[in-house]
Amino acid sequence: MGPLLLVLLYPLSCVSGLPFYNGFYYSNNPSSWNSHGEGIFNGVKLVVETPEETLFSHPGANVTLPCRYHYEPAPLSPRPVRIKWWKLSENGAPELDVLVAIGLRRRTFGDYRGRVRLREDGEREASLQIQDVRLEDSGRYRCEVIDGLEDESGLVELELRGVVFPYQHPRGRYQLNFHEAQRACEEQDAVVASFEQLFRAWEEGLDWCNAGWLQDASVQYPVMRARQPCGGLGLAPGVRSYGPRHHRRHRYDAFCFAPALRGQVYYLELPEKLTLAEAKEACREDGACIAKVGQLFAAWKFRGLDRCDAGWLADGSARYPVVHPRPNCGPLEPGVRSFGFPDPQSRGLMGNLDTCVRSPTNTRPHEHTPEKIPANSQQHALTSARTPSQTPTQGPTEQLSQAGGPHLAS
């Protein structure tokens, strides 16, 4: 039995080791990658360089995640390497393979197929180009360069420009379980915000006393100014957490994240006041759709949309954005004002304006509005005329203030 076993194993020992990884075979044998017979990394250091700062983009854009590598000291001849990109796990989501490259061979994975490629306009370039950026592309990516048995890597963080806003059900406060919060944000052209997005918004001044769901199914709320109706005066400012909650049993509000807008939100002036159904039809007749809450917030923050008249939105709420406060236009702070959720058949509250959104492909040339960011956009906040102890029947009356981010006035 011994000789037979030797006969069977001998041919395998003569074959170069070619482990299989993501559909690619690559050699672990350094000598097979070095035609000059030099010892790989015999006093040579592989260095991978990625930016420390976060990269910002928006849905539909093309973005490059920079990654370059070099050797110290530089080798006398080019060396073959394997390059791998993947997206790191966040908020319970699994790691996602993005791209693997060996020589001229490439393989992309999942939803990245057809949208990613390596930039190849320079020597030792490993940058990843992503086309048609999507909301789910936001996160941290690792660029790994492998030379034989040695590998080095670097991190690149991609964040989509957007605005975090609290959202309540039309019936009022604390009506949404986690799955309903997800649907509510999606219906407003947004997603449930991550903790990182909420924390960044808090750093920019977000202050809101009602707790809301986050992407990881935890429930939290940001406080800039301690006050009795908002946890008491003894607690320091910060993002306060109720921790993870049951996805179906527990009910709260939601914190939504709306990315920078593609297209144009505009006000359609009409000869008479409209019901909600009539407002939707008027937008359709103008080659557009009635705007959603997330789109209005994005237009206010990134396009400087400023109007002192309320218009219907798709969810049945009535809101208007103010960048430059003035008399007879609500409080003396910038903001997105809200009248809550009026009777959809009512014409009494609304003026003769309709809030519409037109996609980029349908934007008329004479209606194009260049993108601009208000100089004080990072100071804006959302406020309400109600105190946290009150439970509104039709949602809060909201506005934005320079005090810092969305909060309930106490």
N, C-alpha and C positions, 0 to 999 in steps of 0.2 A: 504493500500500500504506500510505503514511503517513496519509492522511485516513481510511482504513478503521480503522486502529488507534486513532485519536483517537475515532472514533465509538463503538468498543467500550468504551474505557476511561472515557469521559465519564460514563455512567450510574453506574459504580461509584464515582466520586469524589463523587457526590452522596449516597451512602448513608452514614449514620452507621456508624462502625466498631463492630461487635458481635462481638467474639471469642467463640468457643465454649469453655467450660470446664466439664467435668464435667456436661454437660447443661444448663448455664445460659448465657444470653447476658447480657452486661453491657457497659455503655458505658465506653469509655476517654476520652470527651469530657467534660472538667470542666464546660463550659457547659451540657451537657444535664442535669447534676445540681444546677444552681444557678439557681433561678428568679429570683433577685434580681440575677444578673449579676455577683456578686462574684467576684473571683479566688480560687479555692480555695487555702487555706493562704497567703494574702497576709498574712503575719505571724501566722498561726494555727498552733498546734502540736497534733498528734494524739497523745494519750497513752493507752497500753494498760496496765492494771494487773492483775497476777496475783500470787498469793501466793508468797513465797520458800520457805516451809517445805513439806516433803513432806506430801501428804494420805494418810491411811491408811484402808483399808476392808477388807471381807472378802467372799468370794463370796456372791452372792445378795442383797447389800445394794443400796441406791440411794445414789448419791454425786453431788455437784455439784462440778464443776471451776470455780472462780471466775474470771471475767474481766469487767472493766468498762473502759469507755473514756470519755474526756472531751477537751475542747479547751481550750487555753490561748492567749488568753482565750476565754471561752465565746462561740459564735456567736449572732447575733440570732434565727436560725430553725433548726429541725431540719435535719439533713443526712442524705441517704440513704447507707447504707454497705453493703458486702458483708462478711459474716463467714464465716470458714473455720476449721474445726478439723481437725487431722490428728495422727496418732500417729507419732512420730519413729522412724527406723530404729534397731534395737538388736540386737546379737549376730548380725548378718548378715541379719536379717529386713528386708523392704522397708518403706518408709513406707506408712502406711495412711490414706486419706481417711476422715474420720468424718462430717462434716456441712458443707454449704455453705448459706448463707442470703442471699437478696437480697430486701429488703422483706418481704413476707408469704410468699414462696416458700421452700421448704425441700427439701433433698435429703440423704438419708443413704445410707451405703455399706456393702457387705459384711455382716459379722456384726453391725454396729452398727444395721442397719435394724430399726426397731420398738423399739429400746432407748434411743435418744438423742433429745434435743430441747433447744432453747434455753430457758433460763429467761427469762420475759418479765414479771417482776413489778416492773420499774423502768426508768426512762429510761437509755439507753446501757448496757444490760445485754447481755452476750454470753456469760454463763456456760453451760456445757454440763452437762446432767443425764444421767447414765447409770443405767439401771435394770438390775436383775438382774446385778450385776457378776460377771465371769468371771475365771478365773485369767489368761487371756491379755490382759486389759484393763490389767494392770499395766504401767507405763512412763511415758514423757514425752510430753506433748501440747503442741502449739502452737496458740494462739489468735491469729488474724490478723484485723485490722480494716482494710478498704480503703475509702478515701474518694477517689474519682477516681483520680488518679495517685499518691496518697500512701498508704502503708500502714505500720502498726506492729504488733508482735506481742509476745507474752509466753509463757513456758513454765509449765506446770503438771505436777508429777510426782505420779503416783498409785502407791502401793505397797500391796500387800495384806498385812495382818497375818498373820504365819505364823512357822514355826519351821524352821530348817535342821537336817537330821540326816543322818549318813552311813548308807549302806545297803550291805550285802554280800549276795552270793548265798548260798543255803543251803550250797553246797559250800565256802564259805570266801572268803578274800581274793583280790582281783584276778581275778574270773571274768567280768566284764561288758565287752563292747565298747560303743561309744556307743549304738547302737540298742537293745541289751539293757538298758542303763542307763535309757534313756527309758521302756521298757516296765515295768521294775522299779519306777520311781518312780510311774508312772501306776497300776500295780496296787496301790500303797499309798496311793491317794488323794492323790497329790502330783505334782509335776513336777520335772524336773532343775533345780537351783538355778542362778540367774545369778551372775556374778562379784560384782555389787553386793550380792546377798543373802548370799553367802558372806562378803564383806568386812564387811558390817554384823554378821553373826553373830560374826566374828572380833573385831570391836571390842567385842562384848558378852561375849567370853571363850571363843569356840569354839577348841578345841585338839585336833587329831586328826592322827595321824602317817600314816595311810594315804591315799594320793592317790586322788582321785575325779573323775569326769567332771563338767563344768559345761555349761551351756546352749549355750555357743559352741563346744563340742567340744574345749575345752582341758582339761587335767588339772592340778589344783592341790590344795593342802592347807594348812590354817591351823595355825600354831604360835604358842602364847602363851609357852611355856617351852622354851628351847633345851635339848636333851639328846642324848646320844651316839646312841641308837638312832633318833633323829628328825632326821637331817641333820647331826648333830655339834653341839658346843658353840660353835663359832666363828661360827655364823650368827645374825643378829638375829631376834627374833620378827617374824612377818608371814605373809602368804599367799604360799606358795612355789608356783612354777609349773613344770610340765614343758612348757608350751606346747601348741600344737595337736597332737593325735595322730590316727592313722589311725582312721577311724570303725569299721572292721571288724577290722583286724588286732590292734590293741592292746587290752589288757584291764586294767581297774582296778575300783575300787569306784565308787559314785555318791554325790553329794551331792544330796539331795532337799529340796524345799521344800514343806511342808504348810501350807495356809492355815488361818486361824482356823476352827474347826469349826462347821458347821451341823448341828443335831441334838444328840444326847446319847450319850456313851459311858458305859456303866454295867456293873456286875458282876452277873451272874445267879448267885445261890446255888442249888446243886442238891444233892440228897441223896447223890450218889455222884460219884466221879471219872469224867472223860470222856476218850475219845479225841478226836482232832481232828475226825473226821467227826461224832461225837456232839455235840461242842460247836457245830458249824455248825448242825446240826439243832435243837438246843435254842434257839439264837437265833431261828431261823425260827419255831419254835413260839411264841415270845414276841412275835412281830410285829416282829422286828428282823433284823439281819444280824450276823455275826461281825465284830468291828472290825478295821481295817487299821492298819498301823504308823503311817502318817501321822496317822490319826485319834486314835490313842492319844497321840502326841506333842502334837498340838494340844490335846487335852483336858487333858493335864498342864500345858501352859504357860498356856493361856488360861482354863481352867475350874477349875484347882486340883485335878484328879483325884488322889486319894491313896489307895493301897491297898497293903497289905503282902503280898498273895497273888498269885501268878502266874496268868495265864489264857492260854488259847490265842488266837492272832491268825490272821487269814486266810491269811497266808503260811506258816503252820506253825511260827512262832516262839512262844516263851513269854516274856512280859514283864509287868512291873508298874510303875506310876508311884508315886514317893514325893516328896511335897512337904515333909513334916515328918519328918525322920529320927528314928528311935527304936530302942531295943534290939531285937535279934532281927529287924531289918528291913534287913539289909545294911549297907553303909558309912555313915559319919556325914555324908554329904552328900545333898542332894536329888538325885533322878535317876529315869530310866527304866531299871530293871534288866532284864537279859535272861539267859535260860538257853540262848540259841542256838536250835537247831532240833532238839527232841527227836524220837524215833521217833513218828510220827503215831498209831501204835497203842498207844503207851504211856499208862498211867494212873498209873504210879508217881511221876513227877515232879510232876504237876499236882495241885492241890487240887480241891475241889468247886466251883470258880468258873469262870465263862465270861465272856469280855469281849465285849460286844455293843454295837452302835451302832444307834440309832433315829433316823430322819429327822425333821425338824421336824413334818411333817404327821401322823406317827404317835406323837409324844410324848404320853404320858398326863399329864393335869394334875397328878396327885399325884406324878409322877416328875420334874417339871420342875426343872432345876438352873440358877439364874441364873448368867450369865457373870461370872467374876471372874478377875483376873490376880494370881497370887501376888506378894507384895511383892518377893520376891527372884528373880522369874522371869528377869530379865536376867542373873543371876549363875550360872544353872544350866549344867551342862556334862555331856557324855557321856563316860564313862570305860570302860576295859576292864581286866580282870585280866591280859590277855596283853600281852606286849611286842611292838613292831612286827616283831621278827625272827621271831616265831612265826606260822605260817600255820595258823589253826584249821581243823578239818575240818567244823565245823558252825556257823561264824560266831562272833563274839566275845561274851563275856559283858559286857554293857554296863550302865552306870549313869550317873546324872547327878551332877555335883559342883559345888560352889561355886568350884572352881578356875577355872572359866571356860568352855567349851563342850566338845563331844565331843573326847576324846583317848584315846590308848592310854597307860595308865600305864606308866612305865618304872622 
